[in-house]
């Protein structure tokens, strides 16, 4: 398949906060893509370092880059903050025509043919609604997957690529922890497929959870599972399984505390009963060893 045949019109939105060390790598990777973005919106989410200046310098060099500066809220807002920043960037491209929209983190580097290779897979599978590469860390000179054991339908929030028709049916992103699971569950419920491409690797220069710390990260994940509507029995099994994976205690305990705190504090769940029923049915099928999203 030729490059011309797989060169869609795509837009990218990158929310960033205090990424002065990593953003230049992402800018360099985007600039050398063989299939270049029609528009790349970098949203500076109230950075207190040089991130905003770096983004403005990139805009001066590349006419296809736009920059949005948000005020500093004074604190990190896991889940909801990144979606709010994304929405501000989305306003710049919402009324234009594009084939794909990408949510991309500003701490990644990747090969020049990354987007060309991803779009080739979308062309090969017309029912693929959300896709993305594998987020990796550098270990002894080699890129290895940062997360092991993710369900096959999961695409990491750091690199999410949405087909335009799928995006319109999703109606945007849910502004809370768990947004990057809710979109996949809903897409599958609507008949789309969602996949991570194991062979397409991106180097993640800030490992997942590094900004908040391990405990906060696992607690946040547990809270996200609650907001998403995870079946309690499925969540218990997930915590038990996590007990035998690194970090052995903190991961399982953080998940459990984050999940149960949602009940104790009466945190609002996603307001979509049909979606929660679908998710829980799939999880129950998994527990009964039937065919499900989990395999």
FIGULO-794042 format. One record per residue: residue in one letter; x negated, y, z of N, C-alpha, C, O in turn. Coordinates in steps of 0.001 Angstrom, whole numbers. Atoms other than C-alpha are relative to their C-alpha. Layout:
<atoms>
 seba     n.u     n.v     n.w    ca.u    ca.v    ca.w     c.u     c.v     c.w     o.u     o.v     o.w
    A       X       Y       Z       X       Y       Z       X       Y       Z       X       Y       Z
...
</atoms>
This chain:
<atoms>
 seba     n.u     n.v     n.w    ca.u    ca.v    ca.w     c.u     c.v     c.w     o.u     o.v     o.w
    X    -851   -1201       0       0       0       0    -882    1246       0   -1818    1344     794
    X     833   -1185     109   -1420    3385   -1000     316     988    1102    1387     952    1707
    X    -215   -1020   -1027   -1852    6286    1380    1160     900    -376    1920    1333     491
    X   -1067    -881     441     520    8356    -752    1377    -580     318    2320     147     631
    X   -1285     652    -226    3275    5778    -297     405      -8    1464    1580    -194    1780
    X    -308      70   -1421    3022    5901    3491    -301    1327     695    -642    1344    1878
    X     302   -1313    -558    2544    9646    4019    1295     753     262    1684    1601    -541
    X   -1261    -687    -305    5775   10794    5691    -252    1389     575   -1387    1754     881
    X      68   -1321    -634    6499   14243    7036     239    -225    1497    1345    -576    1909
    X    -149     247   -1427    5854   13974   10758    -465    1202     813   -1338    1966     402
    X     331   -1087    -916    5680   16399   13664    -431    -615    1334      15   -1697    1714
    X     563     493   -1256    3813   16007   16946     175    1055    1079     -54    2240     836
    X     -99    -897   -1150    4491   17538   20361    -870    -559    1114    -751   -1728    1480
    X     945     427   -1035    1802   17393   23045      96     906    1219    -473    1997    1213
    X      26    -751   -1265    2578   18627   26578   -1336    -243     705   -1767   -1388     838
    X    1283     136    -693    -690   19308   28424     -29     907    1224     542    1998    1234
    X     185    -796   -1211   -1580   20528   31876   -1392    -292     543   -1684   -1419     944
    X    1365     127    -528   -5201   21133   32959    -769   -1146    -665   -1245   -2066       1
    X     698    1025     775   -6775   19044   30196   -1183     587    -770   -1448     178   -1900
    X    1100    -643     711   -9766   21224   29315   -1114    -971    -375   -1817    -751   -1361
    X    1050     965     300  -12099   18220   29412     386    -932   -1143    -480   -1402   -1880
    X    -443    1031     929   -9975   15987   27190     679     525   -1261     599    -114   -2310
    X    -739    -507    1144   -7896   18160   24863    -862     167   -1256    -382    -140   -2347
    X     813    -112    1217  -10836   18916   22491    -152   -1327    -751    -246   -1328   -1979
    X      97    1299     670  -11110   15167   21784    1271    -290    -797    1216    -796   -1918
    X   -1269     228     696   -7437   14977   20884     114     908   -1216     586     478   -2268
    X     -28    -929    1129   -7720   18059   18672    -879    -519   -1136    -476    -491   -2299
    X     902     534    1024  -10692   16537   16848     608   -1211    -693     491   -1358   -1909
    X    -626    1188     585   -8810   13272   16343    1145     378    -931    1301    -213   -2000
    X   -1126    -433     832   -5743   15057   14980    -495     669   -1290      87     471   -2356
    X     503    -744    1155   -7801   17249   12635    -581    -914   -1072    -593    -550   -2248
    X     638     894     970   -9497   14279   10972     926   -1115    -496     467   -2037   -1171
    X    -919    1028     465   -6367   12206   10332     116     -10   -1523     205    1044   -2153
    X    -154     127    1450   -6098   10891    6781    1407     372    -438    1612     831   -1562
    X   -1374    -466     227   -2344   11532    7003     279    1034    1084     561     686    2231
    X     -56   -1085    -984   -2089   14897    8703    1437     367     346    2344     262    -479
    X   -1314    -438    -462     842   16136   10754     452    1241    -754    -361    2104   -1085
    X    -538   -1214     604    3133   18677    9124     -54    1138    1009    -355    2278     655
    X      69   -1003   -1065    3302   20505   12458    -383    -696    1301     151   -1754    1633
    X     389     509   -1318    1599   19906   15806     209    1120    1010    -437    2165     929
    X    -292    -996   -1028    2995   21805   18787    -668    -437    1306    -310   -1463    1885
    X     649     239   -1291     708   21917   21835     696     881    1032     734    2103     890
    X    -713    -743   -1041    2661   22921   24939    -872      51    1245   -1041    -951    1940
    X     805    -201   -1202     434   24343   27658     952     173    1181    1585    1217    1337
    X    -982      16   -1087    2459   23459   30754    -567     648    1260    -741     -10    2286
    X     449    -751   -1167    1160   26150   33088   -1388    -367     475   -1635    -380    1681
    X    1361     385    -399   -2500   25101   33062    -707    1139     716    -501    2312     404
    X     781    -996    -738   -4827   26870   35482   -1466     -41    -399   -2281     679     177
    X    1370      57     504   -8015   25934   33594     -12     560   -1427     837    1381   -1774
    X     177    -564    1342   -9149   26624   30007     854    -689   -1064     657    -458   -2257
    X    -813     743     976   -6545   24356   28381     715     926    -977     696     683   -2184
    X    -724    -925     862   -4484   27254   27043    -908     668   -1021    -537     817   -2185
    X     945    -648     928   -7526   28973   25530    -452    -972   -1078    -573    -601   -2245
    X     428    1018     967   -8657   25741   23876    1088    -229   -1048     797    -363   -2236
    X   -1115     174     927   -5211   25296   22349     119    1185    -952     353     998   -2146
    X     -87   -1190     847   -5164   28892   21067   -1125      23   -1039    -906     426   -2181
    X    1120      63     947   -8592   28426   19468     275   -1013   -1106     -82    -790   -2262
    X    -348    1001    1006   -7337   25302   17712    1046     561    -967     980     311   -2171
    X   -1018    -615     850   -4316   27232   16419    -631     980    -993    -205    1063   -2145
    X     675    -956     880   -6629   29901   14992    -733    -698   -1144    -909    -121   -2217
    X     748     746    1008   -8534   27222   13071     890    -817    -925     520   -1081   -2070
    X    -865     900     757   -5609   25104   11877    1416     577     -80    2093     658     945
    X   -1328    -617     127   -2400   26698   10490    1159    -932     312    2281    -464     507
    X   -1075     961    -290    -404   23498   11146     160    -233    1512     985   -1047    1928
    X    -109      93   -1461    -914   23878   14931     760    1214     533     497    2351     141
    X    -700   -1052    -729    1489   25878   17093    -250    -212    1492    -470   -1338    1936
    X     250      87   -1439    1024   26652   20781    1127     701     761    1544    1807     417
    X    -993    -574    -911    3616   27253   23487    -629      66    1384   -1192    -921    1859
    X     535    -152   -1358    2545   28619   26873    1156      97     987    2027     956     847
    X   -1013     -28   -1053    4720   27863   29911    -616     559    1285   -1825     462    1496
    X     485    -514   -1282    4446   29509   33314    -356   -1150     929     221   -2235     850
    X     413    1013    -970    2726   27599   36084    1062    -127    1086    1353     834    1798
    X   -1011     232   -1033    5379   26033   38325    -651    -194    1369      33    -168    2392
    X     728     113   -1254    2678   25530   40968    -182   -1411     509    -803   -1617    1552
    X     125    1388    -442    2899   21756   41205     265    -925   -1183     865    -521   -2179
    X    -290    1002    1006    2995   18572   39139    1427    -502     180    1907    -624    1307
    X   -1376     482     -39    6466   17302   38271      82   -1282    -819     447   -1248   -1995
    X      61    1262     748    6146   13613   37328    1300    -298    -739    2391    -167    -185
    X   -1168     392     774    8476   12521   34556     765    1186    -556     759    1433   -1762
    X    -830   -1114     441   10728   15551   34444    -797    1145    -599    -352    1772   -1561
    X     808   -1115     486    7944   18096   33916    -437    -176   -1442    -381     766   -2232
    X     483     231    1362    6590   16489   30770    1151      74    -995     955     522   -2125
    X   -1148     -77     901   10085   16212   29268     427    1456    -185     792    1856   -1291
    X    -337   -1422     118   10806   19879   30030    -964     699    -947    -551    1504   -1782
    X     996    -596     890    7554   20863   28326     222    -457   -1438     111     336   -2373
    X    -269     538    1331    8357   18596   25390    1167     743    -643    1115    1088   -1823
    X   -1181    -680     538   11751   20262   24983    -326    1412    -465     222    1877   -1464
    X     409   -1336     434   10127   23696   24799    -702     -68   -1350    -488     786   -2210
    X     661     168    1286    7926   22442   21979     966    -405   -1094     812      -9   -2249
    X    -978     502     968   10852   20757   20276     793    1132    -637    1227    1011   -1783
    X    -761   -1128     537   12599   24097   19816    -636     562   -1272      56    1146   -2105
    X     691    -539    1170    9962   25024   17224     201    -842   -1255       6    -353   -2367
    X    -107     884    1164   10654   22050   14973    1398    -623    -137    1647   -1370   -1084
    X   -1309     643     -36   14258   21079   15791     783     197   -1291    1441    -731   -1762
    X    -825    -313    1160   15805   22785   12762    -675    -320   -1328     -99     -67   -2387
    X     714     324    1228   13213   21593   10243     188   -1474    -352     645   -2264     476
    X    -146    1390     435   13194   18366    8229   -1287    -763     244   -2369    -313    -133
    X    1146     878    -201   10883   15568    9308     487   -1440      62    1648   -1715     364
    X    -317    1429      27   10767   11792    9049    -287    -681    1331     366   -1662    1686
    X     386     572   -1286    9111   11065   12405    -370    1121     953    -884    2164     547
    X     447    -916   -1043    8568   12866   15687    -840    -790     988    -506   -1920    1345
    X     981     686    -838    5648   12001   17951    -165     737    1317    -339    1956    1337
    X     391    -540   -1299    5146   12543   21661   -1395    -548     277   -1569   -1757     435
    X    1400     404    -113    1364   12470   22110    -663     709    1175    -535    1925    1316
    X     717    -615   -1120    -713   13054   25238   -1264     703    -483   -1784     404   -1558
    X    1173    -794     366   -3628   15479   25189   -1284    -504     612   -2234     264     769
    X    1237     573    -554   -6202   13117   26706    -384   -1275    -745    -957   -2198    -166
    X     247    1182     813   -6505   10624   23842    -945     323   -1147   -1010    1464   -1605
    X     724     -78    1260   -8906   10018   20976     287   -1270    -772     534   -2321    -181
    X    -408    1137     823   -8243    7704   18045    -600     136   -1396   -1111    1191   -1773
    X     634      82    1307   -9401    6667   14589     711     886   -1025    1894    1186    -871
    X    -590    -879    1022   -8824    8853   11491    1199    -598    -739    2031     141   -1266
    X   -1120     633     706   -6410    6300   10005    1100    -459     948    1944   -1270     564
    X    -975     468    -982   -4329    5877   13167    1433     205    -487    2213    -746    -535
    X   -1383    -256     399   -1165    7564   11921     339    -672   -1328    1467   -1125   -1518
    X    -248     704    1258   -1530    6120    8424     346   -1454     266    1266   -1998    -344
    X    -242    1410    -324   -1677    2621    9926    1340    -186     703    2053   -1153     436
    X   -1287      96    -698    1292    3254   12219    1162     123    -982    2109    -663    -932
    X   -1111    -217     931    3493    4562    9431     133   -1141   -1007    1229   -1416   -1497
    X     -81    1172     864    2610    1597    7256     872   -1069     643    1632   -1748     -47
    X    -816     978    -726    4193    -604    9930    1469     414      32    2359    -434     -22
    X   -1383    -464      62    7291    1566    9987     606    -274   -1383    1777    -637   -1494
    X    -475     271    1353    7578    1197    6219     325   -1483    -158    1314   -1842    -797
    X    -192    1446     124    7269   -2581    6516    1230    -487     755    1803   -1520     408
    X   -1138     415    -826   10050   -2738    9141     999    1151     133     845    2000    1010
    X    -968   -1106     -32   13049    -444    8436     796      95    1299    1395    1138    1561
    X    -733     -36   -1265   14609   -1375   11831    -890     402    1172    -438     423    2317
    X     896    -457   -1052   11572    -200   13779     331    1448     325     144    2334    -508
    X    -426   -1336    -395   12822    2825   15712   -1049     762     778   -1184    1976     624
    X    1047    -619    -818    9964    3485   18164   -1237    -888     -74   -1139   -2106      75
    X    1238     771      44    6335    2428   17819   -1170     827     487   -1059    2038     679
    X    1207    -699    -434    2833    3282   18938   -1131    -974     215    -918   -2185     276
    X    1172     832    -196    -671    2003   19466    -180    -413    1448     645    -108    2309
    X     311     505   -1335   -2265     380   22501    -905     984     728   -1973    1335     227
    X     795    -919    -812   -3547    2725   25211   -1102    -791     693    -832   -1752    1414
    X    1147     767    -488   -7042    1581   26166    -945     856     841    -967    2083     736
    X    1075    -622    -748   -9827    2384   28578   -1316    -599    -483   -1340   -1690   -1054
    X    1316     479     404  -13544    2025   27924    -581    -850    1114    -747    -380    2239
    X     542     933    -980  -14977   -1012   29707   -1208    -699    -604   -1070   -1516   -1514
    X    1248     589     487  -18629   -1974   29128    -167     180   -1500    -578    -730   -2220
    X     202    -340    1394  -18666    -252   25791    1095    -442    -947     993    -206   -2151
    X   -1091     480     846  -15434   -1809   24506    1324     567     473    1512     802    1666
    X   -1334    -463    -351  -11854    -556   24397     875   -1187     377    1084   -2097    -426
    X    -863    1082    -475   -9613   -2807   26465    1329     606     442    1351    1729     947
    X   -1312    -536    -378   -5863   -2385   27104      35     456    1451    -423    -249    2350
    X     -67    -572   -1345   -5213    -177   30112    1015    -729     865     840    -841    2078
    X   -1054     676    -736   -2087   -2075   31090     223   -1388    -586     418   -1537   -1793
    X    -207    1380     421   -1686   -5851   30940    1370    -467     498    1757    -181    1631
    X   -1269     562    -439    1674   -7593   31029    1208     860    -262    2300     537     206
    X   -1179    -802     349    3904   -4825   29671     943    -834    -869     481   -1644   -1673
    X    -930     727     882    7090   -6199   28069    -233     367   -1453    -702    1463   -1760
    X     332    -173    1411    6855   -6580   24313     695    1196    -632     221    1713   -1643
    X    -728   -1124     586    9400   -3806   23670    -553    1350     432    -148    2381    -106
    X     435   -1258    -596    7489   -1186   25664   -1071     690    -836   -2032      65   -1286
    X     984    -859     653    5623    1667   23978    -377    1071    1015     485    1795    1513
    X     431    -935   -1041    3538    3768   26333     363    1441    -351     302    1847   -1511
    X    -411   -1381     199    4688    7344   26799   -1083     896    -556    -787    1982   -1054
    X    1111    -821     502    1248    8632   25813     -13     107   -1516    -557    1064   -2066
    X     -39     -14    1466    1873    7772   22147    1293    -638    -483    1333   -1827    -800
    X   -1303     495     435    5518    7439   21178     353     632   -1342     354    1854   -1490
    X    -339    -461    1337    6509    7677   17531    1426    -448    -308    1720   -1643    -324
    X   -1420     273     197   10238    7925   16782     383     237   -1461      62    1281   -2030
    X    -608    -225    1299   11916    7416   13418    1123    1026     178    1835     998    1182
    X    -950   -1106    -147   14148   10445   12781    1421    -486     295    2089      64    1170
    X   -1367     479    -214   17400    8465   12576     165    -571    1405    1188    -343    2051
    X     -38     547   -1358   16606    6609   15813      15    1134    1021     786    1104    1980
    X      71   -1148    -908   15698    9886   17533    1352     696     124    1779    1042    1226
    X   -1301    -675     -33   19018   11459   16563    1018    -823     786    1835    -262    1516
    X    -940     851    -731   20935    8485   17938    -308     -20    1494     604    -165    2308
    X     371     -24   -1414   18990    8632   21214     473    1274     675     807    1262    1859
    X    -448   -1265    -572   19943   12264   21725   -1039     681     864    -692    1488    1726
    X    1067    -644    -761   16561   13278   23134    -486    -850    1161    -120   -2019    1283
    X     616     702   -1115   14631   12320   26263     674     357    1314    1102    1494    1514
    X    -606    -208   -1312   16005   11897   29794   -1021     687     908   -2123     164    1073
    X     988    -793    -752   14322   14536   32051    -261    -505    1420      51     183    2392
    X     295     572   -1316   13199   12265   34906    -969   -1160    -179   -1125   -1663   -1291
    X     825    1202      95   10745    9464   35719     826   -1147    -573    1981   -1346    -196
    X    -713    1080     657   11679    6493   33579     449     341   -1405    1026    -503   -2090
    X    -422    -432    1330   12293    8503   30397    -576    -898   -1096      76   -1154   -2108
    X     660     779    1045    9808    6342   28474     383   -1481      29    -151   -2275    -745
    X    -632    1325      64   11739    3166   29320    1441     135    -474    1931    -682   -1253
    X   -1387    -220     395   15236    4561   28929     151     141   -1509    1104    -380   -2088
    X    -111    -185    1449   14563    5588   25329     -98   -1339    -728     615   -1572   -1704
    X     166    1309     647   13415    2063   24431    1207    -901     225    1667   -1579    -694
    X   -1176     823    -305   16302     336   26181    1179     440    -860    1876    -393   -1439
    X   -1122    -508     786   18823    2588   24454    -197    -304   -1478     754    -666   -2171
    X     269     293    1407   17121    2138   21080     327   -1455    -318     948   -1742   -1342
    X    -295    1411     222   17331   -1646   21409    1498    -276      95    2031   -1081    -668
    X   -1445     159    -126   20951   -1419   22558     713     429   -1281    1745    -135   -1646
    X    -595    -522    1224   21696     540   19373    -423    -785   -1240     -36    -448   -2359
    X     373     851    1123   20106   -2140   17217   -1362     247    -603   -1714    -372   -1607
    X    1351    -271     480   16609    -718   16732    -990    -947     666    -658   -1611    1648
    X    1093     729    -613   13329   -2455   17483   -1043     988     489   -1211    2062     -89
    X    1061    -852    -549   10524    -979   19588   -1228    -872     233   -1120   -1949     819
    X    1186     842     -58    6942   -2236   19425   -1280     806     237   -1430    1928    -247
    X    1364    -491    -103    3386   -1545   20522    -868    -840    -929    -741   -2064    -973
    X     869     692     941     772   -2416   17917   -1341    -265     676   -2141     649     875
    X    1171     366    -793   -1971   -4305   19735   -1304     342    -698   -2295     667     -43
    X    1234    -189     743   -4514   -3844   16962    -368    1467    -215   -1484    1761    -644
    X     262   -1430     165   -4235     -29   16870    -286     605    1367     627     822    2163
    X     432    -385   -1340   -6214    1230   19840    -286    1498      94    -882    2095    -802
    X     306   -1390    -316   -6360    4705   21364    -792      21    1302    -490    -722    2236
    X     826    -129   -1207   -8984    5706   23926     634    1025     935     752    2204     601
    X    -607    -862   -1014   -7343    7124   27043   -1107     482     934   -1698    -316    1661
    X    1122    -532    -779   -9849    9425   28737     371     313    1438    -508     485    2282
    X    -444    -135   -1382   -7731    9950   31847     939   -1175     257    2050   -1210    -273
    X    -764    1224    -175   -6469    6593   33087    1352     276     642    1506    1234    1400
    X   -1362    -169    -515   -2788    6201   33939      -8      76    1520    -613    -761    2191
    X    -105    -154   -1449   -2013    7442   37446   -1178     700     635   -1177     936    1843
    X    1214    -596    -558   -5416    9077   37849     274    1369     607    -307    1730    1630
    X    -266   -1358    -476   -3981   12571   38291     718      -1    1342     486     892    2156
    X    -804      18   -1222   -1601   11582   41106    -549    -921    1086    -196    -773    2256
    X     468    1003    -955   -3478    8710   42774     794   -1289    -147    1932   -1269    -617
    X    -623    1305     225   -2654    4997   42801    1322    -153     732    2300    -624     151
    X   -1240     193    -749     -49    5048   45571    1138     803    -613    2226     271    -832
    X   -1038    -850     577    1884    7974   44104     442    -543   -1349    1627    -503   -1683
    X    -337     512    1325    1712    6413   40655     917   -1219      87    1903   -1300    -646
    X    -839    1191    -126    3152    3047   41761    1356     341     614    2380    -217     223
    X   -1261    -453    -590    5767    4757   43924     877     645   -1076    2081     395   -1151
    X    -721    -660    1095    6736    6893   40926     584   -1032    -967    1710    -880   -1441
    X    -491    1050     898    7042    3768   38774    1210    -723     598    2166   -1044    -108
    X   -1138     634    -661    9332    2161   41349    1229     883     -30    2341     405    -258
    X   -1118    -947      66   11481    5283   41484     557      63   -1425    1769     158   -1620
    X    -447     -10    1395   11605    5303   37686     838   -1232    -317    1827   -1142   -1044
    X    -782    1215     210   12829    1695   37708    1380     124     626    2359    -378      75
    X   -1310    -243    -636   15606    2726   40116     861     907    -891    2022     601   -1158
    X    -743    -956     820   16630    5702   37953     487    -655   -1282    1586    -372   -1758
    X    -359     692    1232   16646    3473   34884    1149    -973     208    1892   -1266    -728
    X   -1096     906    -304   19045    1085   36634    -393   -1455     100     442   -2334    -116
    X     464    1380     -97   16923   -2029   37156     861    -819     953    1285    -335    2002
    X    -719     959    -830   18751   -5047   38560    -819    -280    1260   -2005    -588    1141
    X     779     207   -1232   17736   -5442   42262    -763   -1325      28   -1929   -1352     423
    X     687    1294     -10   16922   -9155   41889   -1175      -6    -964   -2226    -570    -659
    X    1093     -91     970   14822   -8449   38800   -1145     822     587   -2314     479     415
    X    1021    -858    -605   12997   -5688   40683    -763    -747    1087   -1979    -597    1206
    X     661     775   -1034   12281   -8017   43601    -994    -971    -626   -2117   -1111    -142
    X     900     934     689   10791  -10583   41228   -1200     739    -590   -2320     228    -579
    X    1090    -801     549    8742   -7850   39578   -1019     347    1087   -2225     268     854
    X     893    -331   -1109    7309   -6791   42952    -786   -1228     460   -1978   -1133     752
    X     688    1224    -414    6505  -10392   43890   -1095    -373    -997   -2184    -795    -608
    X    1000     287    1032    4708  -10893   40582   -1174     955      93   -2327     553     -60
    X    1044   -1010     -99    2790   -7658   41026    -925    -255    1185   -2070     199    1177
    X     816     303   -1183    1518   -8927   44404   -1279    -724    -381   -2295    -590     301
    X    1147     814     404    -867  -11227   42543    -832     657   -1092   -1676      11   -1712
    X     777    -750     990   -2233   -8521   40227    -643    1203     679    -125    1714    1672
    X     683   -1170    -559   -4678   -5702   40930     802    1252    -310    1368    1365   -1397
    X     428      99   -1393   -4244   -3588   42967     990    -852     791    2187    -568     803
    X    -819    1083    -528   -2934   -6564   44942    1123     441     937    2247     -40     796
    X   -1032    -379    -961   -1035   -4869   47766     679    1311    -368    1904    1421    -327
    X    -540   -1342     179    -621   -1227   46861     977      67   -1177    1943     829   -1131
    X    -881     -30    1159    1000   -1910   43481    1391    -499     326    2382     178      52
    X   -1298     583    -336    3766   -4186   44732     735     837    1041    1934    1082     911
    X    -635    -785   -1056    4409   -2120   47874     480    1349    -525    1560    1813    -159
    X    -394   -1281     567    4473    1143   45918    1257    -126    -852    2156     711    -770
    X   -1193     241     818    6984    -274   43431    1240    -182     866    2287     415     614
    X   -1134     300    -873    9218   -1598   46202     472    1247     753    1673    1503     849
    X    -375   -1207    -751    9119    1624   48235     641    1042    -911    1629    1677    -542
    X    -571    -960     930    9763    3797   45204    1405    -380    -410    2278     481    -514
    X   -1312     474     420   12706    1657   44139    1029     144    1122    2111     688     903
    X    -957     -54   -1112   14363    1373   47564     258    1436     456    1346    1741     944
    X    -204   -1395    -391   13840    5083   48257    1084     660    -848    1745    1600    -405
    X   -1063    -531     838   16164    5773   45346    1370    -227     621    2237     645     572
    X   -1258     294    -691   18984    4056   47250     125     838    1264    1180    1412    1535
    X     -58    -693   -1283   18077    5655   50576     263    1495    -165     976    2094     639
    X    -157   -1434     222   17925    9181   49152    1109     322    -994    1343    1480   -1338
    X   -1102    -172     944   20820    8612   46759    -421     824   -1215     267    1758   -1626
    X     515    -670    1200   18752    9737   43791     943    -302   -1176    1323   -1458   -1362
    X    -888     245    1142   20960   10175   40695    -644    -943   -1014   -1822    -807   -1347
    X     456     878    1064   20640    7409   38139     429     577   -1347    1229    1510   -1415
    X    -406    -429    1339   20931    7845   34397    1515    -170    -140    2071   -1213     204
    X   -1464       1      89   24549    8701   33667     446    -662   -1303     977     -13   -2204
    X    -357     756    1197   25122    5985   31094     301   -1440     425    -563   -2308     310
    X    -352    1340    -485   27000    2943   32497    -212   -1097   -1039    -625   -2205    -697
    X     173    1001    1050   26893    1147   29147   -1470    -403    -119   -1788   -1581    -286
    X    1434     272      96   23108    1449   29019    -472    -847    1176   -1242   -1789     987
    X     407     768   -1175   22685     158   32591     527   -1428     -75    -171   -2370     298
    X    -535    1364     163   24980   -2797   31869    -831    -804    -989   -1115   -1980    -764
    X     824     678    1008   22940   -3641   28786   -1348    -403     595   -1793   -1538     424
    X    1295     270    -610   19646   -3376   30695      86   -1159     984    -747   -2065     957
    X    -120    1041   -1023   20862   -5550   33571     348   -1358    -605     -68   -2396     -91
    X    -296    1266     670   22255   -8163   31222   -1277    -616    -581   -1499   -1823    -488
    X    1262     487     550   18887   -8414   29495    -916    -514    1107   -1596   -1524     930
    X     843     433   -1118   17108   -8673   32854     517   -1295     599    -277   -2160     969
    X    -569    1249    -495   19505  -11366   34052    -322   -1149    -951    -624   -2255    -503
    X     385    1028     972   18860  -13295   30835   -1453    -422     199   -1792   -1600      83
    X    1411     314    -251   15154  -13061   31582    -151    -900    1223    -907   -1871    1201
    X      67     809   -1216   15661  -14439   35084     527   -1416    -229      73   -2361     415
    X    -583    1309     307   17730  -17310   33631    -757    -713   -1124    -328   -1749   -1631
    X     862     578    1045   14945  -17998   31082     693     -66   -1353     421    -955   -2160
    X    -647    -123    1300   17181  -16993   28191    -696    1060    -829   -1533    1807    -321
    X     568   -1004     886   16260  -14866   25210     395    1400     478    1558    1650     798
    X    -261   -1333    -486   15932  -11219   26218   -1053     955    -560   -1961     540   -1280
    X    1015    -965     398   13995   -8015   25600   -1373    -345     568   -2403       9      -6
    X    1259     347    -665   11365   -9388   27946    -645   -1248    -581   -1726   -1643    -145
    X     600    1164     639   10775  -12435   25735     873   -1224     107     504   -2290    -385
</atoms>
